[in-house]
Structures are given as structure tokens and as C-alpha cells.
């Protein structure tokens, strides 16, 4: 049985699982509406116009249920959508929840979905101080948040962290922010094959936190012309993390990966950016790989730390100023390749502790300092500095060590210790 309930603005107390329609006027305040639907393919629509302090609650226990809530020119409204599949998570539920907020202030929206292949979509335009919470339990669910010209909004997406529901797979969360300021996005995924995608453009001081656990996970953050953004990605399992930042400044990126016996991959690319900071920390016994590339940047800092075996780290800084690059590796078969070009007052630091380690450093610029240290077996270092007040220090302790230092310029100092 298909049931449809429609509310325009406010003014309805309760709707059950039969056909119902309510007609009301706009400019409402401090009113409440409750929609309760049981059955199959139910649909609920709520339309709020110039309302304030209103409360809307939609509860649907049905397969292929849909709920749509629209709020325009309102403030302080509270919307709660709860959808569940009475048949459980064994089949595709196809639950759909859509919330659209335009020029809304201090709105609170909560969407809860229990079922498979469900979707939740929240769109905010010129809104401020809104809070959106999306909780999904099931496999193959998708949550999409779109913010345009919004400020001070908070988005929280939780997919599959309810471990009592058993093993979950295939969740997707996507957040798109355009010309937004001071927004906070938190994505938490607790399933296998979780996918998180965050895109911010033309704004600033946005905070993004992605936490993924449960198996194979993938997180991508794209920043374009952003200033003062903070990105934090924490992954546990077999992880892939990509952060791309361009034409921005003062953005901070932190990636933490703990893969156990599974491989990790982290990549941070910052181009035409100023005062960018990138930190990558990987811990696992498999193939950890980290790439950091900062181009045409000023005052940037890159830090890579790897603990485990068969680690590889590569960091590149181009055309920068006051750059500092550091790589720390502890384990077996580590390889670090560090490059700085057109760098002024740059410092390149690398420490490796283990066996079969190899480090290569390259600097071109002025007032550079390079320090490379290896402790283990079959270590190899090749370092080169060209131009400026360069200082190089290389220390190796173990067996089969090899060091090659080449400095071209003025006031260069090299100290090599091998045991």
C-alpha cells in the first residue's frame, strides 16, 4: 500500500498510515507537526515558509519510503526524519530523505536511516548556523551534503558505526562546500569499502574531519582557493587518502593511517598555496606509501612519519620560501626521496631506523640545511646541495652503508659519520 502525507508549512498534529493532507499558512512559529507512516512506498513532504521555532518529526517504517523537507527564510526550526525497513537489512530498502534549506538560520536537522541502499541529501543555500546530523545503518548507503554561500554550519555524517548491526559494506559520504566560511564537517564510517569525498571551494576556515574504520576505505579532500582550512583524516584498515589543495593558503592537513597487516597510501598535493602544512603518519606492517608535493608555495611544512616495514616516503617542495620537510621511518625496507627546489631558508630532515633503508636528498636554494641519519643494515644515502649557505650532516651506523655528498656553491659544510 502506498501512503502519502503532505504538510505545507505547519499546523498539523499527527498523521498515521492513511492518506492525509494538510493546508496551512506561512509565517508560523513554535508549531509542531508529526508524521507517522507504516507500510510500503510511503511518502511525506514538509514545506516550511518563513517559519521560526517549528518542530517537524517524520517517522517511516516502510520499504522504499521517501521524506522531503523544505525550509525557506526560516530560523530555529527542528526537523527529525527517522526511516527504517521493517524487513531488516537483508534486502535493498531504498529509503530516501531529502532536506532543502534556503536562507535558513539556526536550523537543526536529524536524519536516521536503517536499511540498505538508502540515501540522505541535505542542500543548504545562504544558510547560517545550521546543524545537520545524518546517521545511516546498513550497506550501500549514501549521504550527500551540499552547502552554497553558507557560514557557521555543522554537518555530522555517521555511517555504519553501530557495530551491533554486524558487518557493513559500501557506504558513501560526499560533502560539497562552495563559498562557505567557518563550516564544520565530520564524517565517520565504520564499514568495509567506505568512501568519503569532501570538496571545498572559494571559502575559508572550514574544518573537515574524516574517520574511517572497518576494512578497505578511501577518503578524498579537494580544496580550491581556500584559506585557513583544517583537514584531518584518520583511517584504520587498508586505506587510501588523497588531499589536493590549490590556490589557497594557511591550510593544514593531517593524515593518520593504521593498517595493521594491510597496505596504506597517503597523498597530499598542494599547488600555488601559501603557508600550507601537511602531516602524514602511517603505522602498519605492509606496504605503506606516502607522497607530499608542495609547489609554488611559501612557508610550507611537510612531515611524514612511518612505522612498519616496506615503507616508502617521497616529499617535494617547489618554488617555496621558509620550507621545512621531515621524514621519519622505523622498520624494514624503508625508502625516502626528498626534494626541495628554489627553496630559501629550507631545512630537510630524515631519520630511518631499520634495515635496507635508502635516503636521497636534493636541495637548490639559499641558506639550506640537510640532516640525514640511518641506523641499520645496507643503508644508502645520496645528498646534493647547490647554492647558498648550505650545511649537510649525514650519519650512518651499521653495515653496508654508502654515502655520496655533493655540494656546489658557497659556505657549504659537510660532516659524514659512518660506522
ZANUKE-627729 format. One record per residue (C-alpha): residue in three letters; x negated, y negated, z negated. Coordinates in Angstrom, 3 decimals, always signed. Layout:
# residues N
+------+----------+----------+----------+
: rest :       xx :       yy :       zz :
+------+----------+----------+----------+
:  ALA :        X :        Y :        Z :
...
+------+----------+----------+----------+
END
This chain:
# residues 419
+------+----------+----------+----------+
: rest :       xx :       yy :       zz :
+------+----------+----------+----------+
:  UNK :   +0.000 :   +0.000 :   +0.000 :
:  UNK :   -1.318 :   -3.406 :   +0.973 :
:  UNK :   -0.695 :   -6.174 :   -1.542 :
:  UNK :   -1.374 :   -9.864 :   -1.044 :
:  UNK :   -1.331 :  -12.570 :   -3.680 :
:  UNK :   -1.899 :  -16.204 :   -2.742 :
:  UNK :   -2.362 :  -19.172 :   -5.083 :
:  UNK :   -2.643 :  -22.701 :   -3.771 :
:  UNK :   -4.345 :  -24.964 :   -6.362 :
:  UNK :   -2.992 :  -23.772 :   -9.720 :
:  UNK :   +0.218 :  -23.292 :  -11.613 :
:  UNK :   +0.804 :  -19.525 :  -11.610 :
:  UNK :   +0.589 :  -17.490 :  -14.800 :
:  UNK :   +0.205 :  -13.910 :  -13.586 :
:  UNK :   +0.587 :  -11.726 :  -10.518 :
:  UNK :   +0.793 :   -7.935 :  -10.553 :
:  UNK :   +0.512 :   -5.417 :   -7.738 :
:  UNK :   +3.575 :   -6.600 :   -5.805 :
:  UNK :   +3.801 :   -9.271 :   -3.130 :
:  UNK :   +3.709 :  -12.702 :   -4.685 :
:  UNK :   +3.354 :  -16.282 :   -3.506 :
:  UNK :   +2.978 :  -19.472 :   -5.477 :
:  UNK :   +3.302 :  -23.032 :   -4.222 :
:  UNK :   +1.868 :  -25.799 :   -6.388 :
:  UNK :   +0.493 :  -29.303 :   -6.109 :
:  UNK :   -3.107 :  -30.503 :   -6.266 :
:  UNK :   -4.804 :  -32.751 :   -8.789 :
:  UNK :   -4.280 :  -30.162 :  -11.506 :
:  UNK :   -6.187 :  -29.984 :  -14.758 :
:  UNK :   -6.585 :  -27.476 :  -17.565 :
:  UNK :   -4.254 :  -24.955 :  -15.935 :
:  UNK :   -4.782 :  -21.214 :  -15.596 :
:  UNK :   -3.906 :  -18.511 :  -13.082 :
:  UNK :   -4.280 :  -14.749 :  -13.399 :
:  UNK :   -4.076 :  -12.277 :  -10.527 :
:  UNK :   -3.950 :   -8.532 :  -11.273 :
:  UNK :   -3.738 :   -6.096 :   -8.351 :
:  UNK :   -3.712 :   -2.284 :   -8.188 :
:  UNK :   -3.535 :   -0.237 :   -5.032 :
:  UNK :   -5.192 :   -0.213 :   -1.636 :
:  UNK :   -6.393 :   -3.102 :   +0.593 :
:  UNK :   -5.211 :   -5.834 :   -1.767 :
:  UNK :   -5.902 :   -9.485 :   -1.013 :
:  UNK :   -5.970 :  -12.513 :   -3.310 :
:  UNK :   -6.505 :  -16.133 :   -2.269 :
:  UNK :   -7.009 :  -19.087 :   -4.617 :
:  UNK :   -7.195 :  -22.671 :   -3.330 :
:  UNK :   -8.195 :  -25.462 :   -5.718 :
:  UNK :   -7.957 :  -29.084 :   -4.554 :
:  UNK :   -9.151 :  -31.969 :   -6.750 :
:  UNK :   -8.662 :  -29.867 :   -9.842 :
:  UNK :  -10.550 :  -30.023 :  -13.123 :
:  UNK :  -10.853 :  -27.656 :  -16.067 :
:  UNK :   -8.758 :  -24.988 :  -14.363 :
:  UNK :   -9.244 :  -21.282 :  -15.006 :
:  UNK :   -8.723 :  -18.557 :  -12.393 :
:  UNK :   -9.028 :  -14.822 :  -13.073 :
:  UNK :   -8.676 :  -12.239 :  -10.296 :
:  UNK :   -8.748 :   -8.544 :  -11.221 :
:  UNK :   -8.520 :   -5.945 :   -8.477 :
:  UNK :   -8.700 :   -2.173 :   -8.852 :
:  UNK :   -8.415 :   -1.029 :   -5.305 :
:  UNK :  -10.249 :   +0.247 :   -2.273 :
:  UNK :  -11.106 :   -2.438 :   +0.342 :
:  UNK :   -9.816 :   -5.261 :   -1.852 :
:  UNK :  -10.574 :   -8.883 :   -0.919 :
:  UNK :  -10.603 :  -12.051 :   -3.009 :
:  UNK :  -11.119 :  -15.605 :   -1.725 :
:  UNK :  -11.506 :  -18.651 :   -3.976 :
:  UNK :  -11.901 :  -22.186 :   -2.624 :
:  UNK :  -12.662 :  -25.253 :   -4.760 :
:  UNK :  -12.947 :  -28.756 :   -3.326 :
:  UNK :  -13.514 :  -32.087 :   -5.082 :
:  UNK :  -13.124 :  -30.401 :   -8.456 :
:  UNK :  -15.013 :  -30.229 :  -11.708 :
:  UNK :  -15.303 :  -27.890 :  -14.664 :
:  UNK :  -13.285 :  -25.102 :  -13.073 :
:  UNK :  -13.880 :  -21.480 :  -14.155 :
:  UNK :  -13.393 :  -18.639 :  -11.671 :
:  UNK :  -13.721 :  -14.952 :  -12.549 :
:  UNK :  -13.412 :  -12.192 :   -9.945 :
:  UNK :  -13.532 :   -8.567 :  -11.055 :
:  UNK :  -13.307 :   -5.847 :   -8.424 :
:  UNK :  -13.613 :   -2.078 :   -8.858 :
:  UNK :  -12.952 :   +1.024 :   -6.839 :
:  UNK :  -10.701 :   +3.442 :   -8.760 :
:  UNK :  -12.157 :   +6.281 :   -6.689 :
:  UNK :  -15.616 :   +5.665 :   -8.177 :
:  UNK :  -18.895 :   +5.193 :   -6.330 :
:  UNK :  -18.675 :   +8.372 :   -4.297 :
:  UNK :  -17.259 :   +6.641 :   -1.219 :
:  UNK :  -17.511 :   +3.273 :   +0.503 :
:  UNK :  -15.457 :   +0.736 :   -1.440 :
:  UNK :  -15.827 :   -2.238 :   +0.920 :
:  UNK :  -14.897 :   -4.755 :   -1.771 :
:  UNK :  -15.149 :   -8.371 :   -0.605 :
:  UNK :  -15.374 :  -11.503 :   -2.771 :
:  UNK :  -15.824 :  -14.987 :   -1.287 :
:  UNK :  -16.198 :  -18.259 :   -3.179 :
:  UNK :  -16.471 :  -21.630 :   -1.421 :
:  UNK :  -17.266 :  -24.788 :   -3.393 :
:  UNK :  -17.433 :  -28.219 :   -1.775 :
:  UNK :  -18.273 :  -31.388 :   -3.706 :
:  UNK :  -17.651 :  -29.472 :   -6.904 :
:  UNK :  -19.269 :  -30.365 :  -10.231 :
:  UNK :  -20.000 :  -28.084 :  -13.190 :
:  UNK :  -18.085 :  -25.129 :  -11.753 :
:  UNK :  -18.540 :  -21.664 :  -13.259 :
:  UNK :  -18.043 :  -18.628 :  -11.035 :
:  UNK :  -18.469 :  -14.975 :  -12.017 :
:  UNK :  -18.134 :  -12.092 :   -9.573 :
:  UNK :  -18.250 :   -8.464 :  -10.765 :
:  UNK :  -18.072 :   -5.597 :   -8.306 :
:  UNK :  -18.214 :   -1.842 :   -8.993 :
:  UNK :  -18.352 :   +0.251 :   -5.854 :
:  UNK :  -20.398 :   +0.950 :   -2.737 :
:  UNK :  -20.944 :   -1.203 :   +0.386 :
:  UNK :  -19.329 :   -4.242 :   -1.242 :
:  UNK :  -20.149 :   -7.887 :   -0.543 :
:  UNK :  -20.099 :  -11.122 :   -2.520 :
:  UNK :  -20.546 :  -14.503 :   -0.812 :
:  UNK :  -20.846 :  -17.890 :   -2.507 :
:  UNK :  -21.160 :  -21.113 :   -0.475 :
:  UNK :  -21.845 :  -24.458 :   -2.144 :
:  UNK :  -21.905 :  -27.789 :   -0.316 :
:  UNK :  -22.787 :  -31.083 :   -2.020 :
:  UNK :  -22.133 :  -29.490 :   -5.394 :
:  UNK :  -23.876 :  -30.191 :   -8.681 :
:  UNK :  -24.337 :  -28.334 :  -11.956 :
:  UNK :  -22.527 :  -25.206 :  -10.765 :
:  UNK :  -23.231 :  -21.766 :  -12.230 :
:  UNK :  -22.715 :  -18.637 :  -10.159 :
:  UNK :  -23.146 :  -15.117 :  -11.539 :
:  UNK :  -22.881 :  -12.060 :   -9.288 :
:  UNK :  -23.038 :   -8.551 :  -10.768 :
:  UNK :  -22.864 :   -5.526 :   -8.499 :
:  UNK :  -22.983 :   -1.842 :   -9.472 :
:  UNK :  -23.205 :   +0.592 :   -6.602 :
:  UNK :  -25.207 :   +1.413 :   -3.490 :
:  UNK :  -25.445 :   -0.611 :   -0.307 :
:  UNK :  -24.009 :   -3.789 :   -1.839 :
:  UNK :  -24.832 :   -7.268 :   -0.539 :
:  UNK :  -24.809 :  -10.666 :   -2.253 :
:  UNK :  -25.257 :  -13.914 :   -0.302 :
:  UNK :  -25.598 :  -17.385 :   -1.807 :
:  UNK :  -25.741 :  -20.487 :   +0.407 :
:  UNK :  -26.407 :  -23.960 :   -1.015 :
:  UNK :  -26.437 :  -27.129 :   +1.079 :
:  UNK :  -27.195 :  -30.534 :   -0.437 :
:  UNK :  -26.742 :  -29.105 :   -3.924 :
:  UNK :  -28.509 :  -30.087 :   -7.140 :
:  UNK :  -28.926 :  -28.508 :  -10.555 :
:  UNK :  -27.090 :  -25.307 :   -9.653 :
:  UNK :  -27.829 :  -21.911 :  -11.230 :
:  UNK :  -27.481 :  -18.624 :   -9.351 :
:  UNK :  -27.843 :  -15.224 :  -11.020 :
:  UNK :  -27.596 :  -12.046 :   -8.939 :
:  UNK :  -27.770 :   -8.681 :  -10.692 :
:  UNK :  -27.666 :   -5.566 :   -8.562 :
:  UNK :  -27.891 :   -2.050 :   -9.940 :
:  UNK :  -29.460 :   -2.685 :  -13.344 :
:  UNK :  -26.628 :   -0.750 :  -15.015 :
:  UNK :  -28.585 :   +2.491 :  -15.369 :
:  UNK :  -25.554 :   +4.336 :  -16.753 :
:  UNK :  -24.202 :   +4.437 :  -13.215 :
:  UNK :  -27.007 :   +6.713 :  -12.050 :
:  UNK :  -29.498 :   +6.241 :   -9.221 :
:  UNK :  -28.573 :   +3.466 :   -6.793 :
:  UNK :  -29.964 :   +2.650 :   -3.363 :
:  UNK :  -29.831 :   -0.041 :   -0.711 :
:  UNK :  -28.947 :   -3.352 :   -2.400 :
:  UNK :  -29.472 :   -6.682 :   -0.621 :
:  UNK :  -29.549 :  -10.183 :   -2.075 :
:  UNK :  -30.002 :  -13.320 :   +0.011 :
:  UNK :  -30.157 :  -16.960 :   -1.111 :
:  UNK :  -30.416 :  -19.891 :   +1.323 :
:  UNK :  -31.025 :  -23.399 :   -0.023 :
:  UNK :  -31.052 :  -26.441 :   +2.275 :
:  UNK :  -31.852 :  -29.927 :   +0.946 :
:  UNK :  -31.424 :  -28.778 :   -2.630 :
:  UNK :  -33.058 :  -30.158 :   -5.777 :
:  UNK :  -33.566 :  -28.534 :   -9.180 :
:  UNK :  -31.696 :  -25.306 :   -8.462 :
:  UNK :  -32.434 :  -22.059 :  -10.308 :
:  UNK :  -32.140 :  -18.673 :   -8.611 :
:  UNK :  -32.594 :  -15.379 :  -10.435 :
:  UNK :  -32.339 :  -12.058 :   -8.576 :
:  UNK :  -32.555 :   -8.771 :  -10.466 :
:  UNK :  -32.396 :   -5.462 :   -8.632 :
:  UNK :  -32.591 :   -2.037 :  -10.271 :
:  UNK :  -32.211 :   +0.292 :   -7.330 :
:  UNK :  -34.255 :   +2.062 :   -4.699 :
:  UNK :  -34.709 :   +0.186 :   -1.392 :
:  UNK :  -33.738 :   -3.161 :   -2.908 :
:  UNK :  -34.118 :   -6.161 :   -0.603 :
:  UNK :  -34.335 :   -9.788 :   -1.759 :
:  UNK :  -34.579 :  -12.760 :   +0.597 :
:  UNK :  -34.821 :  -16.395 :   -0.571 :
:  UNK :  -35.100 :  -19.332 :   +1.842 :
:  UNK :  -35.503 :  -22.962 :   +0.711 :
:  UNK :  -35.926 :  -25.984 :   +2.994 :
:  UNK :  -36.210 :  -29.742 :   +2.598 :
:  UNK :  -35.802 :  -29.915 :   -1.168 :
:  UNK :  -37.824 :  -29.671 :   -4.315 :
:  UNK :  -38.267 :  -28.478 :   -7.884 :
:  UNK :  -36.298 :  -25.288 :   -7.278 :
:  UNK :  -37.059 :  -22.218 :   -9.400 :
:  UNK :  -36.820 :  -18.724 :   -7.928 :
:  UNK :  -37.306 :  -15.504 :   -9.912 :
:  UNK :  -37.073 :  -12.056 :   -8.316 :
:  UNK :  -37.308 :   -8.880 :  -10.400 :
:  UNK :  -37.155 :   -5.519 :   -8.641 :
:  UNK :  -37.428 :   -2.032 :  -10.174 :
:  UNK :  -36.369 :   +1.457 :   -9.264 :
:  UNK :  -38.415 :   +2.532 :   -6.235 :
:  UNK :  -39.163 :   +1.056 :   -2.823 :
:  UNK :  -38.500 :   -2.714 :   -2.959 :
:  UNK :  -39.009 :   -5.673 :   -0.635 :
:  UNK :  -38.984 :   -9.382 :   -1.520 :
:  UNK :  -39.457 :  -12.320 :   +0.858 :
:  UNK :  -39.533 :  -16.022 :   -0.052 :
:  UNK :  -39.704 :  -18.710 :   +2.652 :
:  UNK :  -40.389 :  -22.328 :   +1.685 :
:  UNK :  -40.314 :  -25.142 :   +4.242 :
:  UNK :  -41.051 :  -28.772 :   +3.314 :
:  UNK :  -40.529 :  -28.018 :   -0.365 :
:  UNK :  -42.132 :  -29.869 :   -3.287 :
:  UNK :  -42.690 :  -28.618 :   -6.820 :
:  UNK :  -41.009 :  -25.237 :   -6.337 :
:  UNK :  -41.793 :  -22.260 :   -8.563 :
:  UNK :  -41.612 :  -18.696 :   -7.245 :
:  UNK :  -42.056 :  -15.620 :   -9.454 :
:  UNK :  -41.800 :  -12.074 :   -8.086 :
:  UNK :  -42.077 :   -9.031 :  -10.357 :
:  UNK :  -41.895 :   -5.560 :   -8.825 :
:  UNK :  -42.195 :   -2.034 :  -10.181 :
:  UNK :  -42.393 :   +0.866 :   -7.727 :
:  UNK :  -43.544 :   +0.869 :   -4.095 :
:  UNK :  -43.402 :   -2.849 :   -3.405 :
:  UNK :  -43.694 :   -5.383 :   -0.630 :
:  UNK :  -43.798 :   -9.088 :   -1.495 :
:  UNK :  -44.140 :  -11.901 :   +1.060 :
:  UNK :  -44.206 :  -15.631 :   +0.289 :
:  UNK :  -44.516 :  -18.176 :   +3.104 :
:  UNK :  -44.840 :  -21.889 :   +2.307 :
:  UNK :  -45.340 :  -24.657 :   +4.868 :
:  UNK :  -45.388 :  -28.471 :   +4.957 :
:  UNK :  -44.877 :  -28.752 :   +1.198 :
:  UNK :  -46.777 :  -29.499 :   -1.960 :
:  UNK :  -47.263 :  -28.607 :   -5.623 :
:  UNK :  -45.550 :  -25.244 :   -5.170 :
:  UNK :  -46.511 :  -22.352 :   -7.467 :
:  UNK :  -46.267 :  -18.690 :   -6.510 :
:  UNK :  -46.805 :  -15.730 :   -8.852 :
:  UNK :  -46.541 :  -12.098 :   -7.727 :
:  UNK :  -46.823 :   -9.224 :  -10.204 :
:  UNK :  -46.729 :   -5.641 :   -8.938 :
:  UNK :  -46.945 :   -2.440 :  -10.977 :
:  UNK :  -46.701 :   +0.537 :   -8.681 :
:  UNK :  -47.994 :   +3.423 :  -10.749 :
:  UNK :  -48.888 :   +6.008 :   -8.116 :
:  UNK :  -47.080 :   +4.113 :   -5.343 :
:  UNK :  -48.658 :   +1.541 :   -2.964 :
:  UNK :  -48.311 :   -2.229 :   -3.410 :
:  UNK :  -48.501 :   -5.011 :   -0.833 :
:  UNK :  -48.523 :   -8.740 :   -1.548 :
:  UNK :  -48.996 :  -11.617 :   +0.883 :
:  UNK :  -48.989 :  -15.373 :   +0.273 :
:  UNK :  -49.352 :  -17.762 :   +3.219 :
:  UNK :  -49.470 :  -21.496 :   +2.555 :
:  UNK :  -49.902 :  -23.850 :   +5.522 :
:  UNK :  -50.070 :  -27.652 :   +5.725 :
:  UNK :  -49.458 :  -27.704 :   +1.992 :
:  UNK :  -50.978 :  -29.745 :   -0.826 :
:  UNK :  -51.856 :  -28.594 :   -4.365 :
:  UNK :  -50.455 :  -25.118 :   -3.857 :
:  UNK :  -51.162 :  -22.357 :   -6.384 :
:  UNK :  -50.978 :  -18.625 :   -5.620 :
:  UNK :  -51.474 :  -15.827 :   -8.161 :
:  UNK :  -51.285 :  -12.103 :   -7.354 :
:  UNK :  -51.589 :   -9.368 :   -9.978 :
:  UNK :  -51.439 :   -5.730 :   -8.870 :
:  UNK :  -51.664 :   -2.629 :  -11.035 :
:  UNK :  -51.449 :   +0.855 :   -9.610 :
:  UNK :  -53.368 :   +3.983 :   -8.666 :
:  UNK :  -52.564 :   +3.872 :   -4.961 :
:  UNK :  -53.260 :   +1.540 :   -2.063 :
:  UNK :  -52.940 :   -2.000 :   -3.430 :
:  UNK :  -53.317 :   -4.754 :   -0.831 :
:  UNK :  -53.275 :   -8.494 :   -1.385 :
:  UNK :  -53.599 :  -11.313 :   +1.147 :
:  UNK :  -53.770 :  -15.046 :   +0.388 :
:  UNK :  -54.109 :  -17.600 :   +3.162 :
:  UNK :  -54.106 :  -21.323 :   +2.447 :
:  UNK :  -54.548 :  -23.592 :   +5.443 :
:  UNK :  -54.872 :  -27.372 :   +5.811 :
:  UNK :  -54.364 :  -27.686 :   +2.091 :
:  UNK :  -55.708 :  -29.832 :   -0.723 :
:  UNK :  -56.343 :  -28.947 :   -4.354 :
:  UNK :  -55.136 :  -25.380 :   -3.882 :
:  UNK :  -55.915 :  -22.461 :   -6.184 :
:  UNK :  -55.695 :  -18.759 :   -5.350 :
:  UNK :  -56.114 :  -15.984 :   -7.929 :
:  UNK :  -55.986 :  -12.252 :   -7.137 :
:  UNK :  -56.294 :   -9.543 :   -9.798 :
:  UNK :  -56.120 :   -5.828 :   -9.009 :
:  UNK :  -56.365 :   -2.902 :  -11.422 :
:  UNK :  -56.408 :   +0.599 :   -9.990 :
:  UNK :  -58.040 :   +2.475 :   -7.122 :
:  UNK :  -58.484 :   +1.857 :   -3.402 :
:  UNK :  -57.658 :   -1.847 :   -3.819 :
:  UNK :  -58.194 :   -4.445 :   -1.110 :
:  UNK :  -58.081 :   -8.223 :   -1.505 :
:  UNK :  -58.502 :  -10.920 :   +1.143 :
:  UNK :  -58.201 :  -14.658 :   +0.483 :
:  UNK :  -58.740 :  -17.519 :   +2.951 :
:  UNK :  -58.660 :  -21.272 :   +2.378 :
:  UNK :  -58.910 :  -23.641 :   +5.327 :
:  UNK :  -59.438 :  -27.376 :   +5.597 :
:  UNK :  -58.862 :  -27.994 :   +1.917 :
:  UNK :  -60.132 :  -30.039 :   -0.979 :
:  UNK :  -60.832 :  -29.082 :   -4.604 :
:  UNK :  -60.099 :  -25.446 :   -3.773 :
:  UNK :  -60.805 :  -22.554 :   -6.120 :
:  UNK :  -60.492 :  -18.868 :   -5.289 :
:  UNK :  -60.867 :  -15.979 :   -7.722 :
:  UNK :  -60.562 :  -12.207 :   -7.259 :
:  UNK :  -60.843 :   -9.578 :   -9.995 :
:  UNK :  -60.771 :   -5.863 :   -9.220 :
:  UNK :  -61.158 :   -2.908 :  -11.577 :
:  UNK :  -61.070 :   +0.603 :  -10.179 :
:  UNK :  -62.426 :   +2.690 :   -7.303 :
:  UNK :  -62.972 :   +1.812 :   -3.661 :
:  UNK :  -62.249 :   -1.916 :   -4.076 :
:  UNK :  -62.965 :   -4.301 :   -1.218 :
:  UNK :  -62.783 :   -8.108 :   -1.400 :
:  UNK :  -63.168 :  -10.505 :   +1.532 :
:  UNK :  -63.144 :  -14.200 :   +0.554 :
:  UNK :  -63.478 :  -17.145 :   +2.959 :
:  UNK :  -63.367 :  -20.923 :   +2.472 :
:  UNK :  -63.641 :  -23.327 :   +5.414 :
:  UNK :  -64.000 :  -27.123 :   +5.333 :
:  UNK :  -63.771 :  -26.923 :   +1.546 :
:  UNK :  -65.046 :  -29.699 :   -0.731 :
:  UNK :  -65.876 :  -29.054 :   -4.393 :
:  UNK :  -64.804 :  -25.459 :   -3.818 :
:  UNK :  -65.651 :  -22.518 :   -6.062 :
:  UNK :  -65.417 :  -18.864 :   -5.057 :
:  UNK :  -65.464 :  -16.252 :   -7.836 :
:  UNK :  -65.204 :  -12.482 :   -7.506 :
:  UNK :  -65.696 :   -9.673 :  -10.066 :
:  UNK :  -65.499 :   -5.954 :   -9.268 :
:  UNK :  -65.921 :   -3.109 :  -11.732 :
:  UNK :  -65.913 :   +0.419 :  -10.363 :
:  UNK :  -67.434 :   +2.431 :   -7.511 :
:  UNK :  -67.734 :   +1.899 :   -3.755 :
:  UNK :  -66.990 :   -1.807 :   -4.152 :
:  UNK :  -67.750 :   -4.275 :   -1.372 :
:  UNK :  -67.557 :   -8.083 :   -1.534 :
:  UNK :  -68.063 :  -10.621 :   +1.272 :
:  UNK :  -68.035 :  -14.379 :   +0.612 :
:  UNK :  -68.257 :  -17.239 :   +3.109 :
:  UNK :  -68.147 :  -20.973 :   +2.441 :
:  UNK :  -68.559 :  -24.085 :   +4.630 :
:  UNK :  -68.366 :  -27.489 :   +2.974 :
:  UNK :  -69.916 :  -29.564 :   +0.204 :
:  UNK :  -70.544 :  -29.036 :   -3.498 :
:  UNK :  -69.682 :  -25.339 :   -3.292 :
:  UNK :  -70.338 :  -22.674 :   -5.914 :
:  UNK :  -70.159 :  -18.925 :   -5.347 :
:  UNK :  -70.416 :  -16.219 :   -8.022 :
:  UNK :  -70.069 :  -12.517 :   -7.192 :
:  UNK :  -70.602 :   -9.708 :   -9.725 :
:  UNK :  -70.235 :   -5.952 :   -9.229 :
:  UNK :  -70.641 :   -3.132 :  -11.728 :
:  UNK :  -70.548 :   +0.436 :  -10.443 :
:  UNK :  -71.857 :   +2.653 :   -7.650 :
:  UNK :  -72.576 :   +1.937 :   -3.959 :
:  UNK :  -71.737 :   -1.774 :   -4.287 :
:  UNK :  -72.441 :   -4.165 :   -1.433 :
:  UNK :  -72.401 :   -7.987 :   -1.303 :
:  UNK :  -72.856 :  -10.338 :   +1.654 :
:  UNK :  -72.664 :  -14.064 :   +0.844 :
:  UNK :  -73.237 :  -17.108 :   +3.062 :
:  UNK :  -73.033 :  -20.838 :   +2.335 :
:  UNK :  -73.593 :  -23.673 :   +4.800 :
:  UNK :  -73.891 :  -27.375 :   +3.972 :
:  UNK :  -73.624 :  -29.416 :   +0.783 :
:  UNK :  -74.694 :  -28.765 :   -2.772 :
:  UNK :  -74.242 :  -25.019 :   -2.752 :
:  UNK :  -75.036 :  -22.690 :   -5.665 :
:  UNK :  -74.809 :  -18.904 :   -5.342 :
:  UNK :  -75.140 :  -16.279 :   -8.096 :
:  UNK :  -74.995 :  -12.563 :   -7.308 :
:  UNK :  -75.349 :   -9.812 :   -9.906 :
:  UNK :  -75.052 :   -6.074 :   -9.299 :
:  UNK :  -75.542 :   -3.264 :  -11.808 :
:  UNK :  -75.505 :   +0.375 :  -10.771 :
:  UNK :  -76.895 :   +2.444 :   -7.889 :
:  UNK :  -76.952 :   +1.860 :   -4.143 :
:  UNK :  -76.350 :   -1.888 :   -4.430 :
:  UNK :  -77.039 :   -4.142 :   -1.454 :
:  UNK :  -77.135 :   -7.960 :   -1.426 :
:  UNK :  -77.572 :  -10.336 :   +1.514 :
:  UNK :  -77.540 :  -14.069 :   +0.735 :
:  UNK :  -77.892 :  -16.754 :   +3.407 :
:  UNK :  -77.725 :  -20.473 :   +2.588 :
:  UNK :  -78.123 :  -23.253 :   +5.124 :
:  UNK :  -78.041 :  -26.892 :   +4.036 :
:  UNK :  -79.498 :  -28.867 :   +1.172 :
:  UNK :  -79.889 :  -28.476 :   -2.591 :
:  UNK :  -78.957 :  -24.776 :   -2.410 :
:  UNK :  -79.754 :  -22.460 :   -5.323 :
:  UNK :  -79.536 :  -18.668 :   -5.203 :
:  UNK :  -80.001 :  -16.173 :   -8.046 :
:  UNK :  -79.650 :  -12.430 :   -7.397 :
:  UNK :  -79.937 :   -9.712 :  -10.060 :
:  UNK :  -79.737 :   -6.039 :   -9.164 :
:  UNK :  -80.340 :   -3.112 :  -11.498 :
+------+----------+----------+----------+
END
